[in-house]
């Protein structure tokens, strides 16, 4: 859940730091 909230604010920054973000960013 936290990843979703941060992913929406940072976006590509999270995917760059964490591998899980890549999944959300690719979506």
ABEGO torsion letter per residue (X at the ends): XAAAAAAAAAEAAAAAABAAAAAAAAX
